[in-house]
Amino acid sequence: MGLRELLEDIREGVALAMSKRSRYARIALAVVVTGLLMGEFGWRPALVWFAINILIEGWVTYLWRHPKPRDGASWGLRVRLGTPISLSIIWSAMAGYLWVNGGVAMKFAALTVLFGLIVETIRYGSISRGTMMVVAPPPFITLVVTPLIDGEARGWEWFVILVAVGGLLFYMIDTAQQLRANRRALEQAQAAALDASEAKSAFLAMMSHELRTPMNGVLGLAHALRGARLEGPHARYLEMIETSGQGLMTILNDILDLSKIEAGKLELDVAPFDLPALAAQIRLLWSETAQAKGVDLALEVDPATPAWVAGDAARVRQILLNLVSNALKFTEAGRVLIRISPGEADEILLSVSDTGIGISAEQQARLFAPFVQGDRSTARRFGGTGLGLAICRDLAALMGGSIAVRSAPGEGSTFTLRLTLRPADGPSPDQSETSALPSLAGLRVLVVDDNTVNQVVARAVLEAAGIEVVAVGDGQAALARLGAERFDMVLMDVHMPVMDGVEAVRRIRAGEAGRAHMPIVALTADAMVGDAERLLTQGFDDAHPKPIRPAELLMAVAKLTILASPSPSPLYIDAAPA
């Protein structure tokens, strides 16, 4: 061990000796010993012992309040190292006093104190070898010298004492060494786990970005083709492209959700929502799939269930979607029933029952573990990652609820979700009307993205709303166009060659492109926790993940341009382009 490592070990050992936990235990024992001294020897020894402890604890308090020594680090370390040494000497001397001057009970108390010091020394040794070597001598010297002062040991008895003390010293050093090795192994394991977690996060961030970029092209262009008059098999091909793309996005979002939950960074968005309407939407969404399989998909809502409740509608929808999807996946014939009913207090029960293949008790025991399915044949036959139910369980727990399953092979399954969803007031009639989107025709938007497919997707979405679009491939080209032409908004990618989006936004806000307060929306494939918030702090007005959601993007354009303008709004149309 080098000098630097030894000094660091000593610092850790001194910190342990001066910790609050050690101090409280030390003060409590000092009070007990004061009582013993008072009862056995009178007030004078007790007063001396009490005064010495007051001085020591006062010194420790001073060192706590002045962690940085005035005369250099080496001086400060010596002063602080002197504290545990002084404590060891004082307590060892007190034990020797009890042994020499007291009766049998005091001798037993002295041994207890000395063994306590040795145990404390082992604790130091698990952290700092250097501190142990300077704190250990006083109690061992006391064990050897006290019988000599007492005058009771004779001849071979001294040999026994020395052997016993030597064996105890060896045991102390060996135990401290084992504890120190265990501590280092634990630290290495923790460091390896942290590195693995950081590597996983980096991989998920890269995977998310790399997958979202091409999926933006697939789903965006599929959306653009939906407006074309496709007939026969071509319309079905387009529908299959969208369905497959959405399936891939579901898997990607499941993986990201799981990583957010494990990191404790998934936040709930609690707001009033119409629970029966949400369930009806889910039934409508899966009704075509159920009809194609010949399965009856039904919804039952107990009349006592409150219509409007407060909760995270998106996460409740996510759980129900997953449960209904699984029920339909594993049900070849019969019925799938979605049922909503009130429970105790503000508890709501949401259950999904099916008449499918059922689940054995062994499979149920591991059903909610990540990446686990019923068996390998399930994955081969029905597909999936095995993440859905694990996410459902974690989301339910995050919302203060639980999810359970009741099933038997060949008898179907019932998944029951219990959530605390307090009744809430719904919107007033005028608030519930669908908001009309102002006409966006005539707006000029600059799209900045180095990916040509992403440019085409953004152009298709915006031009369908009558927006004039100009596209460039990097931030430097964007600054040039902004300085030469008038634009109402910029849609900016984040990662680009030549000049990335963050640098381009910084220069725009600095006034290098004319209008410093130009509305800028980030179109980014970064979808990890905190990415959107980070972009907002770097000058973007809003952030939208890829693949682009056309309706949400157009609403953001309207909000940041037309609706934010103090001038009269243009004519209204009935709804945003889908």
C-alpha positions as CSV (number, residue, x, y, z in Angstrom):
1,M,0.0,0.0,0.0
2,G,1.4,3.4,-1.0
3,L,1.6,6.4,1.2
4,R,-1.3,8.1,-0.5
5,E,-3.5,5.0,-0.1
6,L,-2.4,4.7,3.6
7,L,-3.3,8.3,4.3
8,E,-6.7,7.8,2.7
9,D,-7.3,4.7,4.7
10,I,-6.4,6.6,7.9
11,R,-8.8,9.4,7.0
12,E,-11.6,6.9,6.6
13,G,-10.8,5.3,9.9
14,V,-10.7,8.6,11.7
15,A,-14.0,9.6,10.1
16,L,-15.5,6.4,11.5
17,A,-14.1,7.1,15.0
18,M,-15.6,10.6,14.9
19,S,-18.9,9.6,13.4
20,K,-22.1,10.6,15.2
21,R,-23.1,7.0,15.6
22,S,-19.8,6.2,17.4
23,R,-20.1,9.3,19.5
24,Y,-23.6,8.5,20.8
25,A,-22.5,5.0,21.8
26,R,-19.4,6.4,23.5
27,I,-21.2,9.0,25.5
28,A,-23.8,6.5,26.7
29,L,-21.0,4.1,27.9
30,A,-19.2,7.0,29.5
31,V,-22.3,7.8,31.6
32,V,-22.6,4.2,32.6
33,V,-18.9,4.0,33.7
34,T,-19.3,7.3,35.6
35,G,-22.0,5.6,37.6
36,L,-19.8,2.6,38.3
37,L,-17.0,4.8,39.5
38,M,-19.3,6.8,41.7
39,G,-20.7,3.6,43.3
40,E,-17.3,1.8,43.8
41,F,-14.8,4.6,44.4
42,G,-16.7,7.8,45.3
43,W,-17.2,11.1,43.6
44,R,-13.6,12.1,43.0
45,P,-12.7,9.4,40.3
46,A,-16.1,9.8,38.8
47,L,-15.7,13.5,38.5
48,V,-12.2,13.2,36.9
49,W,-13.5,10.6,34.4
50,F,-16.5,12.8,33.6
51,A,-14.3,15.9,33.1
52,I,-11.9,14.1,30.8
53,N,-14.8,12.9,28.6
54,I,-16.3,16.4,28.5
55,L,-12.9,17.7,27.2
56,I,-12.6,14.9,24.6
57,E,-16.2,15.3,23.3
58,G,-15.7,19.1,23.1
59,W,-12.6,18.6,21.0
60,V,-14.5,16.2,18.7
61,T,-17.2,18.8,18.3
62,Y,-14.6,21.5,17.4
63,L,-13.1,19.2,14.8
64,W,-16.6,18.6,13.3
65,R,-17.2,22.3,13.0
66,H,-13.8,23.0,11.5
67,P,-13.2,20.2,8.9
68,K,-10.5,22.1,7.1
69,P,-7.3,22.6,9.2
70,R,-5.7,26.0,9.1
71,D,-2.1,24.9,9.1
72,G,-2.1,22.3,6.3
73,A,-3.6,18.9,5.6
74,S,-0.8,16.9,7.2
75,W,-1.2,18.8,10.5
76,G,-4.9,18.4,10.3
77,L,-4.6,14.6,9.8
78,R,-2.3,14.3,12.8
79,V,-4.6,16.3,15.0
80,R,-7.6,14.2,13.9
81,L,-5.7,10.9,14.2
82,G,-4.8,11.9,17.7
83,T,-8.5,11.8,18.7
84,P,-9.1,8.0,18.3
85,I,-5.7,7.3,19.8
86,S,-6.5,9.5,22.8
87,L,-9.9,7.8,23.2
88,S,-8.2,4.4,23.1
89,I,-5.6,5.4,25.8
90,I,-8.2,7.0,28.1
91,W,-10.6,4.1,28.0
92,S,-7.8,1.5,28.4
93,A,-6.4,3.4,31.4
94,M,-9.9,3.5,33.0
95,A,-10.2,-0.3,32.5
96,G,-6.9,-0.8,34.1
97,Y,-7.9,1.4,37.1
98,L,-11.1,-0.7,37.5
99,W,-9.1,-3.9,37.5
100,V,-6.4,-2.9,39.9
101,N,-8.5,-1.1,42.4
102,G,-11.9,-2.8,42.2
103,G,-13.4,-6.1,43.3
104,V,-14.5,-9.0,41.2
105,A,-17.4,-7.1,39.6
106,M,-15.0,-4.2,38.6
107,K,-12.5,-6.7,37.1
108,F,-15.3,-8.1,35.0
109,A,-16.3,-4.6,33.9
110,A,-12.7,-3.8,33.0
111,L,-12.5,-6.9,30.8
112,T,-15.8,-6.0,29.1
113,V,-14.4,-2.5,28.4
114,L,-11.2,-3.8,27.0
115,F,-12.9,-6.4,24.8
116,G,-15.3,-3.6,23.6
117,L,-12.2,-1.5,22.6
118,I,-10.8,-4.5,20.7
119,V,-14.1,-5.0,18.9
120,E,-14.1,-1.2,18.0
121,T,-10.5,-1.6,16.8
122,I,-11.6,-4.4,14.5
123,R,-14.3,-2.1,13.1
124,Y,-11.6,0.5,12.4
125,G,-9.5,-2.2,10.8
126,S,-12.2,-3.1,8.4
127,I,-11.9,0.5,7.1
128,S,-8.3,1.6,7.8
129,R,-5.3,-0.6,8.5
130,G,-3.3,2.4,9.6
131,T,-5.8,3.6,12.1
132,M,-6.1,0.1,13.6
133,M,-2.4,-0.2,14.1
134,V,-2.2,3.0,16.1
135,V,-5.5,2.4,18.1
136,A,-5.0,-1.3,19.0
137,P,-1.9,-1.1,21.3
138,P,-3.5,0.6,24.4
139,P,-6.1,-2.2,25.2
140,F,-3.6,-5.0,24.5
141,I,-0.9,-3.3,26.7
142,T,-3.5,-2.9,29.4
143,L,-4.3,-6.7,29.2
144,V,-0.7,-7.6,29.7
145,V,0.4,-4.9,32.2
146,T,-2.6,-5.0,34.5
147,P,-1.9,-8.5,36.0
148,L,1.7,-7.4,36.6
149,I,0.6,-4.3,38.6
150,D,-2.1,-6.4,40.4
151,G,0.6,-8.8,41.4
152,E,-1.6,-11.9,41.1
153,A,0.1,-13.7,38.2
154,R,3.0,-16.1,38.9
155,G,5.4,-18.1,36.7
156,W,3.7,-20.1,34.1
157,E,0.5,-18.0,34.4
158,W,2.4,-15.2,32.6
159,F,3.0,-17.6,29.8
160,V,-0.7,-18.3,29.6
161,I,-1.5,-14.6,29.6
162,L,0.9,-13.8,26.8
163,V,-0.3,-16.7,24.7
164,A,-3.9,-15.6,25.2
165,V,-3.3,-12.0,24.4
166,G,-1.2,-13.0,21.4
167,G,-3.9,-15.3,20.1
168,L,-6.5,-12.5,20.6
169,L,-4.2,-10.0,18.7
170,F,-3.8,-12.5,15.8
171,Y,-7.6,-13.1,15.7
172,M,-8.2,-9.3,15.6
173,I,-5.8,-8.7,12.8
174,D,-7.1,-11.7,10.7
175,T,-10.8,-10.7,11.3
176,A,-10.1,-7.0,10.3
177,Q,-8.2,-8.2,7.2
178,Q,-11.2,-10.4,6.2
179,L,-13.7,-7.6,6.8
180,R,-11.5,-5.2,4.8
181,A,-11.3,-7.7,1.9
182,N,-15.1,-8.1,2.0
183,R,-15.5,-4.4,2.0
184,R,-13.2,-4.0,-1.0
185,A,-15.0,-6.8,-2.9
186,L,-18.4,-5.1,-2.2
187,E,-17.0,-1.8,-3.4
188,Q,-15.7,-3.4,-6.6
189,A,-19.1,-5.2,-7.1
190,Q,-20.9,-1.9,-6.6
191,A,-18.6,-0.1,-9.0
192,A,-19.1,-2.9,-11.6
193,A,-22.9,-2.7,-11.1
194,L,-22.7,1.1,-11.6
195,D,-20.6,0.7,-14.7
196,A,-23.0,-1.9,-16.0
197,S,-26.0,0.3,-15.3
198,E,-24.3,3.3,-17.0
199,A,-23.5,1.0,-20.0
200,K,-27.1,-0.2,-20.2
201,S,-28.4,3.4,-20.1
202,A,-25.9,4.4,-22.8
203,F,-26.9,1.4,-24.9
204,L,-30.7,2.1,-24.5
205,A,-30.1,5.8,-25.4
206,M,-28.2,4.8,-28.5
207,M,-30.7,2.1,-29.4
208,S,-33.6,4.5,-28.9
209,H,-32.1,7.1,-31.1
210,E,-31.0,4.7,-33.9
211,L,-34.4,2.9,-34.0
212,R,-36.5,6.0,-33.8
213,T,-34.8,7.7,-36.7
214,P,-35.7,5.1,-39.3
215,M,-39.1,4.4,-37.7
216,N,-39.9,8.1,-38.1
217,G,-39.5,7.5,-41.9
218,V,-41.6,4.3,-41.9
219,L,-44.5,5.6,-39.8
220,G,-44.3,9.2,-41.1
221,L,-44.4,8.2,-44.8
222,A,-47.1,5.6,-44.1
223,H,-49.2,8.4,-42.6
224,A,-48.5,10.6,-45.6
225,L,-49.6,7.7,-47.9
226,R,-52.9,7.4,-46.0
227,G,-54.1,10.4,-47.8
228,A,-53.5,8.8,-51.2
229,R,-56.3,6.8,-52.9
230,L,-55.0,3.3,-52.4
231,E,-57.2,0.4,-53.4
232,G,-57.4,-3.3,-52.9
233,P,-54.2,-5.0,-51.6
234,H,-52.2,-1.7,-51.6
235,A,-54.5,-0.3,-48.9
236,R,-54.0,-3.5,-46.8
237,Y,-50.2,-3.4,-47.4
238,L,-50.2,0.2,-46.0
239,E,-52.2,-0.9,-43.0
240,M,-49.8,-3.8,-42.4
241,I,-46.8,-1.4,-42.6
242,E,-48.4,0.9,-40.0
243,T,-49.4,-2.0,-37.7
244,S,-45.9,-3.5,-37.9
245,G,-44.3,-0.2,-37.2
246,Q,-46.5,0.5,-34.3
247,G,-45.7,-2.9,-32.9
248,L,-42.0,-2.2,-33.1
249,M,-42.5,1.1,-31.4
250,T,-44.5,-0.6,-28.6
251,I,-41.5,-3.0,-27.9
252,L,-39.1,0.0,-27.9
253,N,-41.3,2.0,-25.6
254,D,-41.7,-1.0,-23.3
255,I,-37.9,-1.3,-22.9
256,L,-37.5,2.4,-22.3
257,D,-40.4,2.4,-19.8
258,L,-38.8,-0.5,-17.9
259,S,-35.4,1.3,-17.7
260,K,-37.2,4.4,-16.4
261,I,-39.0,2.5,-13.8
262,E,-35.8,0.7,-12.7
263,A,-34.1,4.1,-12.4
264,G,-37.0,5.5,-10.4
265,K,-37.4,8.3,-13.0
266,L,-40.8,7.6,-14.4
267,E,-43.1,10.4,-13.3
268,L,-46.9,10.3,-13.2
269,D,-49.1,12.9,-14.8
270,V,-52.2,13.0,-12.5
271,A,-55.2,14.8,-13.9
272,P,-59.0,14.1,-14.1
273,F,-60.0,11.7,-16.9
274,D,-63.2,9.8,-18.0
275,L,-62.5,6.2,-17.0
276,P,-65.5,4.5,-18.7
277,A,-64.7,6.5,-21.9
278,L,-61.1,5.4,-21.7
279,A,-62.2,1.7,-21.4
280,A,-64.6,2.2,-24.3
281,Q,-61.8,3.5,-26.5
282,I,-59.7,0.5,-25.7
283,R,-62.6,-1.9,-26.5
284,L,-63.1,0.0,-29.8
285,L,-59.4,-0.2,-30.6
286,W,-59.3,-4.0,-30.2
287,S,-62.7,-4.8,-31.5
288,E,-61.6,-5.4,-35.1
289,T,-58.9,-7.8,-33.9
290,A,-61.4,-9.6,-31.7
291,Q,-63.9,-9.9,-34.6
292,A,-61.2,-11.3,-36.9
293,K,-60.6,-14.1,-34.3
294,G,-64.3,-14.7,-33.6
295,V,-63.9,-13.6,-30.0
296,D,-66.5,-11.5,-28.2
297,L,-64.9,-8.4,-26.7
298,A,-67.2,-6.9,-24.1
299,L,-67.1,-4.0,-21.6
300,E,-69.0,-3.9,-18.3
301,V,-69.0,-0.8,-16.1
302,D,-70.6,-1.0,-12.7
303,P,-73.1,1.9,-12.4
304,A,-71.6,2.8,-9.0
305,T,-68.2,3.6,-10.6
306,P,-67.4,7.3,-10.8
307,A,-67.2,8.5,-14.4
308,W,-64.4,11.0,-13.8
309,V,-61.4,10.1,-11.6
310,A,-58.0,11.6,-10.9
311,G,-55.0,9.6,-12.1
312,D,-52.5,9.2,-14.9
313,A,-54.8,8.3,-17.8
314,A,-51.9,7.4,-20.1
315,R,-50.5,4.8,-17.7
316,V,-53.9,3.3,-16.9
317,R,-54.5,3.1,-20.6
318,Q,-51.1,1.4,-21.1
319,I,-51.9,-1.3,-18.5
320,L,-55.4,-2.0,-19.9
321,L,-54.1,-2.1,-23.4
322,N,-51.5,-4.6,-22.4
323,L,-54.0,-6.8,-20.5
324,V,-56.5,-6.8,-23.4
325,S,-53.8,-7.5,-25.9
326,N,-52.6,-10.5,-23.9
327,A,-56.2,-11.8,-23.4
328,L,-56.9,-11.6,-27.2
329,K,-53.5,-13.1,-28.0
330,F,-54.1,-16.2,-25.9
331,T,-57.8,-16.7,-26.6
332,E,-58.7,-18.5,-29.7
333,A,-62.5,-18.6,-29.1
334,G,-65.0,-17.4,-26.5
335,R,-65.0,-14.1,-24.7
336,V,-62.8,-11.4,-23.3
337,L,-64.4,-9.2,-20.7
338,I,-63.2,-5.8,-19.5
339,R,-64.9,-4.9,-16.2
340,I,-64.7,-1.8,-14.1
341,S,-66.2,-1.6,-10.6
342,P,-65.6,0.4,-7.4
343,G,-63.7,-1.2,-4.5
344,E,-63.1,0.0,-0.9
345,A,-62.8,3.7,-0.2
346,D,-61.5,5.3,-3.4
347,E,-60.2,2.1,-4.9
348,I,-61.2,1.1,-8.5
349,L,-61.1,-2.5,-9.7
350,L,-60.3,-3.0,-13.4
351,S,-60.3,-6.6,-14.5
352,V,-59.7,-8.4,-17.8
353,S,-61.1,-11.9,-18.1
354,D,-60.7,-14.4,-20.9
355,T,-61.6,-17.9,-21.9
356,G,-58.1,-18.6,-23.3
357,I,-55.5,-21.2,-22.6
358,G,-54.9,-20.3,-19.0
359,I,-51.8,-20.2,-16.9
360,S,-50.4,-22.9,-14.6
361,A,-49.4,-22.1,-11.0
362,E,-45.7,-22.5,-11.9
363,Q,-46.0,-20.0,-14.7
364,Q,-47.9,-17.6,-12.5
365,A,-45.0,-17.5,-10.0
366,R,-42.8,-15.9,-12.6
367,L,-45.3,-14.2,-14.8
368,F,-44.5,-10.6,-13.8
369,A,-40.7,-10.9,-14.1
370,P,-39.1,-9.0,-16.9
371,F,-38.4,-10.8,-20.2
372,V,-40.4,-13.9,-19.0
373,Q,-43.3,-15.6,-20.7
374,G,-45.2,-18.7,-19.9
375,D,-42.7,-21.0,-21.6
376,R,-40.5,-21.0,-24.7
377,S,-43.3,-22.3,-26.9
378,T,-45.4,-19.2,-25.9
379,A,-42.7,-16.9,-27.3
380,R,-42.4,-19.0,-30.5
381,R,-46.2,-19.2,-31.1
382,F,-47.4,-15.8,-29.9
383,G,-44.3,-13.6,-30.0
384,G,-43.6,-10.7,-27.6
385,T,-40.8,-9.8,-25.3
386,G,-42.3,-10.7,-22.0
387,L,-42.0,-7.1,-20.8
388,G,-45.7,-6.1,-20.8
389,L,-46.8,-7.7,-17.5
390,A,-43.6,-6.7,-15.7
391,I,-44.3,-3.1,-16.7
392,C,-48.0,-3.4,-15.7
393,R,-46.9,-4.6,-12.2
394,D,-44.4,-1.7,-11.8
395,L,-46.8,0.9,-13.1
396,A,-49.5,-0.3,-10.7
397,A,-47.1,-0.2,-7.8
398,L,-46.0,3.3,-8.9
399,M,-49.6,4.4,-8.7
400,G,-50.0,2.9,-5.3
401,G,-52.0,-0.1,-6.6
402,S,-51.4,-3.8,-7.4
403,I,-52.1,-6.4,-10.1
404,A,-53.0,-10.0,-9.6
405,V,-53.9,-13.0,-11.7
406,R,-56.3,-15.9,-11.1
407,S,-56.0,-18.7,-13.7
408,A,-55.8,-22.4,-14.4
409,P,-54.8,-24.3,-17.5
410,G,-57.7,-24.6,-20.0
411,E,-60.0,-22.4,-17.9
412,G,-58.9,-18.9,-18.9
413,S,-57.4,-16.1,-16.9
414,T,-58.5,-13.0,-14.9
415,F,-56.1,-10.2,-14.3
416,T,-57.3,-7.7,-11.7
417,L,-55.8,-4.2,-11.3
418,R,-56.5,-2.3,-8.1
419,L,-55.8,1.4,-8.2
420,T,-56.6,4.3,-5.9
421,L,-58.4,6.7,-8.3
422,R,-60.3,9.4,-6.4
423,P,-63.5,10.8,-7.9
424,A,-62.9,14.1,-9.8
425,D,-65.1,16.7,-11.4
426,G,-65.3,16.5,-15.2
427,P,-64.9,19.5,-17.5
428,S,-67.8,21.9,-18.0
429,P,-69.8,21.5,-21.3
430,D,-68.0,24.4,-23.0
431,Q,-64.6,23.0,-22.0
432,S,-65.4,19.6,-23.3
433,E,-66.1,20.7,-26.9
434,T,-63.3,19.8,-29.3
435,S,-61.0,22.8,-29.7
436,A,-60.6,23.9,-33.3
437,L,-57.2,24.4,-34.7
438,P,-56.5,27.7,-36.5
439,S,-55.6,27.5,-40.2
440,L,-51.9,27.1,-40.6
441,A,-51.9,28.0,-44.3
442,G,-49.3,30.7,-45.1
443,L,-46.9,29.9,-42.3
444,R,-43.2,29.4,-43.3
445,V,-41.3,26.7,-41.4
446,L,-37.6,25.8,-41.6
447,V,-36.9,22.1,-41.1
448,V,-33.3,21.4,-40.1
449,D,-32.4,17.7,-40.3
450,D,-29.4,15.9,-41.8
451,N,-31.6,12.8,-42.6
452,T,-33.4,13.2,-46.0
453,V,-36.2,10.8,-45.0
454,N,-36.9,12.9,-41.9
455,Q,-37.1,16.0,-44.0
456,V,-39.6,14.3,-46.3
457,V,-41.7,13.2,-43.4
458,A,-41.8,16.6,-41.8
459,R,-42.6,18.2,-45.2
460,A,-45.4,15.8,-45.8
461,V,-47.0,16.5,-42.4
462,L,-46.6,20.3,-42.6
463,E,-47.6,20.8,-46.2
464,A,-50.8,18.8,-45.7
465,A,-51.8,21.7,-43.3
466,G,-50.9,24.3,-45.9
467,I,-47.6,25.2,-44.4
468,E,-44.7,26.3,-46.7
469,V,-41.6,24.2,-45.8
470,V,-37.9,24.8,-46.5
471,A,-35.4,22.1,-45.5
472,V,-31.7,22.3,-44.8
473,G,-29.2,19.7,-43.5
474,D,-27.4,21.3,-40.6
475,G,-27.3,24.1,-38.1
476,Q,-24.9,26.3,-40.1
477,A,-27.1,26.2,-43.2
478,A,-30.1,27.0,-41.0
479,L,-28.4,30.2,-39.7
480,A,-27.7,31.2,-43.2
481,R,-31.3,30.8,-44.3
482,L,-32.7,32.5,-41.2
483,G,-30.5,35.4,-41.8
484,A,-31.6,35.8,-45.4
485,E,-35.4,34.9,-45.3
486,R,-38.4,35.2,-43.0
487,F,-39.6,32.1,-41.2
488,D,-42.4,31.7,-38.6
489,M,-40.8,28.7,-36.9
490,V,-37.9,26.3,-36.9
491,L,-38.1,22.5,-36.5
492,M,-34.6,21.5,-35.5
493,D,-33.0,18.1,-35.2
494,V,-30.5,17.8,-32.3
495,H,-27.6,15.6,-33.6
496,M,-26.3,16.9,-37.0
497,P,-22.9,17.2,-38.6
498,V,-21.1,20.6,-39.2
499,M,-23.2,22.3,-36.5
500,D,-25.6,20.4,-34.2
501,G,-29.0,21.7,-33.1
502,V,-28.0,22.8,-29.6
503,E,-25.2,25.1,-31.0
504,A,-27.5,26.4,-33.7
505,V,-30.2,27.3,-31.1
506,R,-27.5,29.0,-28.9
507,R,-26.5,31.2,-31.8
508,I,-30.0,32.0,-32.8
509,R,-30.8,33.1,-29.3
510,A,-27.7,35.2,-29.3
511,G,-29.1,37.1,-32.3
512,E,-26.8,35.8,-35.0
513,A,-29.7,34.9,-37.3
514,G,-31.8,38.0,-36.9
515,R,-34.9,37.2,-34.9
516,A,-33.6,35.9,-31.6
517,H,-37.0,34.8,-30.2
518,M,-37.8,32.6,-33.1
519,P,-40.0,29.7,-32.0
520,I,-37.8,26.5,-32.2
521,V,-39.1,23.0,-31.7
522,A,-36.7,20.1,-31.2
523,L,-37.5,17.0,-33.3
524,T,-35.3,14.4,-31.6
525,A,-34.8,10.7,-31.5
526,D,-33.5,11.1,-27.9
527,A,-36.3,9.7,-25.7
528,M,-34.5,8.9,-22.4
529,V,-35.5,10.4,-19.1
530,G,-34.7,14.1,-18.9
531,D,-33.9,14.6,-22.6
532,A,-36.9,16.8,-23.3
533,E,-36.3,18.9,-20.1
534,R,-32.6,19.3,-21.0
535,L,-33.4,20.6,-24.4
536,L,-35.9,23.2,-23.0
537,T,-33.1,24.5,-20.7
538,Q,-30.8,24.8,-23.8
539,G,-33.1,27.3,-25.6
540,F,-35.7,25.1,-27.4
541,D,-39.4,26.1,-26.9
542,D,-40.7,22.5,-27.2
543,A,-39.4,19.0,-27.9
544,H,-41.1,16.3,-29.8
545,P,-39.8,12.7,-30.0
546,K,-39.5,10.8,-33.2
547,P,-41.5,9.2,-34.8
548,I,-43.4,12.4,-35.4
549,R,-47.1,12.4,-34.2
550,P,-48.7,14.7,-36.8
551,A,-51.6,16.0,-34.7
552,E,-49.3,16.8,-31.8
553,L,-46.7,18.5,-34.0
554,L,-49.3,20.7,-35.8
555,M,-50.8,21.7,-32.4
556,A,-47.3,22.7,-31.2
557,V,-46.9,24.7,-34.4
558,A,-50.2,26.5,-33.8
559,K,-49.5,27.1,-30.2
560,L,-46.1,28.6,-30.7
561,T,-47.0,30.7,-33.8
562,I,-50.7,31.5,-34.5
563,L,-52.1,31.1,-30.9
564,A,-49.1,32.9,-29.3
565,S,-49.4,35.9,-31.7
566,P,-51.1,39.0,-30.3
567,S,-52.5,39.7,-33.8
568,P,-56.0,38.4,-34.7
569,S,-56.0,34.7,-35.6
570,P,-56.7,33.4,-39.1
571,L,-59.9,31.6,-40.0
572,Y,-60.6,28.4,-38.2
573,I,-61.1,24.9,-39.6
574,D,-62.9,22.1,-37.9
575,A,-60.0,19.9,-37.0
576,A,-56.3,19.3,-37.5
577,P,-55.2,17.0,-40.3
578,A,-54.8,13.5,-38.9
